[in-house]
């Protein structure tokens, strides 16, 4: 899939004093991956496998030189993505189709580039992002599934959707989400704004979709764990609001499995938008 490229002018100065070096292009990719076999997105100093490590290796093979990528949001071990956004800078001139198809030939089966676009110099996969969206797939059944075992979050309890929806409404807006952040979260501030949170039944699945300006480490999975506690009748609706106000992680429920979590969309300003793609995963309606 190829899209119209912006015009590049050497040594043009942009806002904040940034200067685009002559002959250098900024390229953005939309990337999907099955995170089950990876220790998260971010490259690590250890020999453990990461999405960033495999992606950079493939891009470097196509470029014939080392490529380093920057992502819209890091995902943890076992977490998936349908539309992770990355960018890289390169002086190597390749058509968008070559970055797309060529890179995919170098990637392992669990990672694929869905789209490619050359971007203006002021685009930044992380800092230009205005909001990010995740989906979490909850599979409610007495028996743990054998299929999709590493791609859905499972609970043995039957869940009541209405209390979960009522409880989720308490999280909308800007709040201190200390009660839903990981102990080792390194974010400077626990304040985030949840702009959208929905729960939709789909067969035996419940699809939670959540959009925020940014997320804390484990924030989505901790929210899911607490909503499951409400849905199974373990806690009343008002309990979630009390947990939020307490700013104490120990009061919330257990962290949900990473298997059901998908990074599905990033919002950018109009002039920096990437091609719209289905949020996925593929077996869900958009």
KELO-915228 format. One line per 10 residues: number of its first residue (from 0); their letters; for each residue x, z, y of C-alpha. Coordinates in steps of 0.05 Angstrom, whole numbers, always signed. Layout:
! residues N
NUM) a) X,Z,Y; ...
END
This chain:
! residues 286
0) xxxxxxxxxx) +0,+0,+0; +30,-21,+67; +9,-7,+138; +26,-35,+206; +91,-6,+231; +103,+18,+302; +153,-18,+347; +222,+14,+349; +265,+11,+412; +337,+36,+407
10) xxxxxxxxxx) +358,+96,+449; +288,+109,+476; +278,+178,+505; +215,+217,+487; +186,+283,+510; +229,+347,+502; +291,+305,+513; +291,+275,+443; +328,+210,+437; +317,+161,+381
20) xxxxxxxxxx) +385,+138,+355; +394,+63,+353; +377,+33,+285; +345,+97,+257; +274,+97,+230; +229,+155,+214; +188,+142,+151; +129,+183,+127; +104,+186,+55; +40,+212,+23
30) xxxxxxxxxx) +61,+245,-42; +22,+272,-101; +51,+314,-157; +33,+357,-217; +69,+421,-201; +63,+453,-270; +135,+439,-290; +165,+453,-221; +190,+515,-186; +153,+495,-124
40) xxxxxxxxxx) +165,+440,-72; +226,+467,-36; +296,+448,-62; +334,+509,-89; +407,+525,-96; +396,+540,-170; +390,+486,-223; +314,+497,-228; +271,+434,-220; +235,+424,-153
50) xxxxxxxxxx) +191,+369,-125; +236,+361,-64; +298,+354,-108; +268,+299,-151; +238,+263,-91; +303,+263,-52; +341,+238,-113; +293,+179,-120; +294,+161,-46; +370,+166,-44
60) xxxxxxxxxx) +373,+116,-102; +332,+66,-63; +369,+78,+3; +438,+78,-29; +454,+140,+12; +432,+213,+14; +361,+224,+39; +332,+292,+60; +257,+302,+68; +215,+350,+109
70) xxxxxxxxxx) +146,+369,+84; +81,+388,+118; +76,+452,+77; +115,+482,+20; +78,+495,-45; +95,+549,-96; +113,+542,-169; +57,+511,-210; +17,+487,-149; -3,+414,-144
80) xxxxxxxxxx) -12,+364,-88; -53,+301,-79; -32,+287,-7; +32,+324,+11; +62,+293,+73; +137,+285,+81; +182,+248,+129; +255,+227,+129; +302,+191,+177; +345,+133,+155
90) xxxxxxxxxx) +387,+77,+183; +375,+38,+119; +326,-19,+133; +275,-25,+77; +203,-52,+81; +148,-1,+70; +131,-34,+3; +202,-21,-22; +200,+53,-3; +132,+58,-38
100) xxxxxxxxxx) +142,+18,-103; +217,+25,-109; +215,+101,-102; +161,+106,-154; +205,+70,-205; +257,+125,-195; +210,+184,-198; +190,+225,-260; +118,+216,-283; +94,+280,-250
110) xxxxxxxxxx) +109,+255,-179; +82,+193,-144; +85,+165,-73; +14,+144,-55; +28,+112,+13; +84,+97,+62; +86,+85,+136; +141,+79,+188; +126,+128,+243; +144,+138,+317
120) xxxxxxxxxx) +203,+184,+329; +162,+242,+354; +123,+248,+289; +142,+309,+248; +110,+323,+180; +108,+398,+193; +107,+409,+268; +59,+353,+285; +8,+380,+235; -55,+409,+266
130) xxxxxxxxxx) -88,+434,+202; -78,+434,+127; -130,+432,+71; -127,+459,+0; -175,+455,-58; -178,+506,-114; -213,+489,-180; -245,+549,-214; -265,+539,-287; -315,+591,-309
140) xxxxxxxxxx) -322,+598,-385; -316,+651,-439; -262,+609,-473; -198,+588,-438; -194,+511,-435; -143,+473,-478; -149,+411,-435; -129,+415,-361; -98,+483,-377; -45,+476,-323
150) xxxxxxxxxx) -91,+442,-273; -150,+490,-265; -157,+564,-251; -195,+598,-307; -240,+660,-307; -278,+686,-368; -332,+715,-323; -397,+678,-304; -398,+672,-228; -455,+676,-178
160) xxxxxxxxxx) -443,+625,-124; -486,+653,-68; -450,+720,-61; -384,+682,-60; -409,+637,-4; -434,+697,+36; -367,+732,+28; -327,+671,+45; -364,+665,+112; -331,+732,+132
170) xxxxxxxxxx) -263,+698,+131; -279,+641,+179; -245,+641,+247; -180,+672,+270; -159,+737,+236; -100,+778,+214; -95,+758,+140; -45,+812,+120; -91,+832,+62; -84,+763,+33
180) xxxxxxxxxx) -10,+749,+42; +45,+756,-10; +89,+817,-6; +150,+774,+7; +117,+727,+56; +166,+710,+111; +117,+685,+164; +129,+719,+231; +54,+729,+244; -2,+742,+195
190) xxxxxxxxxx) -54,+712,+242; -85,+648,+219; -149,+609,+235; -193,+586,+177; -233,+528,+204; -272,+509,+141; -286,+543,+74; -336,+516,+24; -354,+529,-49; -386,+471,-87
200) xxxxxxxxxx) -409,+470,-160; -385,+411,-202; -405,+419,-275; -370,+481,-301; -324,+480,-241; -330,+513,-174; -290,+474,-122; -265,+517,-64; -242,+476,-4; -207,+512,+52
210) xxxxxxxxxx) -178,+486,+117; -135,+525,+166; -85,+514,+222; -33,+542,+174; -29,+587,+112; +10,+648,+91; +46,+652,+24; -6,+661,-32; -61,+665,+20; -108,+615,-15
220) xxxxxxxxxx) -96,+644,-84; -108,+715,-59; -173,+694,-26; -195,+659,-90; -180,+721,-131; -222,+764,-86; -280,+715,-84; -280,+713,-160; -286,+790,-159; -347,+783,-114
230) xxxxxxxxxx) -377,+726,-155; -372,+765,-221; -407,+825,-190; -345,+870,-188; -351,+881,-113; -406,+871,-61; -404,+817,-7; -386,+867,+48; -324,+889,+10; -287,+825,+28
240) xxxxxxxxxx) -297,+839,+102; -271,+910,+92; -209,+885,+56; -196,+835,+112; -202,+890,+166; -158,+939,+127; -96,+894,+131; -72,+921,+65; -55,+874,+8; -65,+927,-46
250) xxxxxxxxxx) -139,+930,-31; -152,+857,-48; -161,+829,-118; -107,+799,-162; -75,+733,-143; -108,+673,-176; -67,+627,-220; -28,+572,-185; -55,+522,-236; -120,+509,-198
260) xxxxxxxxxx) -90,+499,-129; -81,+431,-96; -53,+412,-28; -102,+356,-9; -98,+338,+65; -62,+346,+131; -92,+333,+200; -49,+300,+254; -63,+277,+325; -100,+211,+330
270) xxxxxxxxxx) -38,+171,+349; +0,+198,+289; -53,+193,+235; -33,+170,+166; -80,+127,+123; -141,+165,+98; -140,+175,+22; -188,+211,-25; -172,+285,-27; -176,+289,-103
280) xxxxxx) -157,+309,-154; -182,+244,-184; -238,+271,-227; -273,+302,-167; -318,+264,-118; -288,+261,-48
END
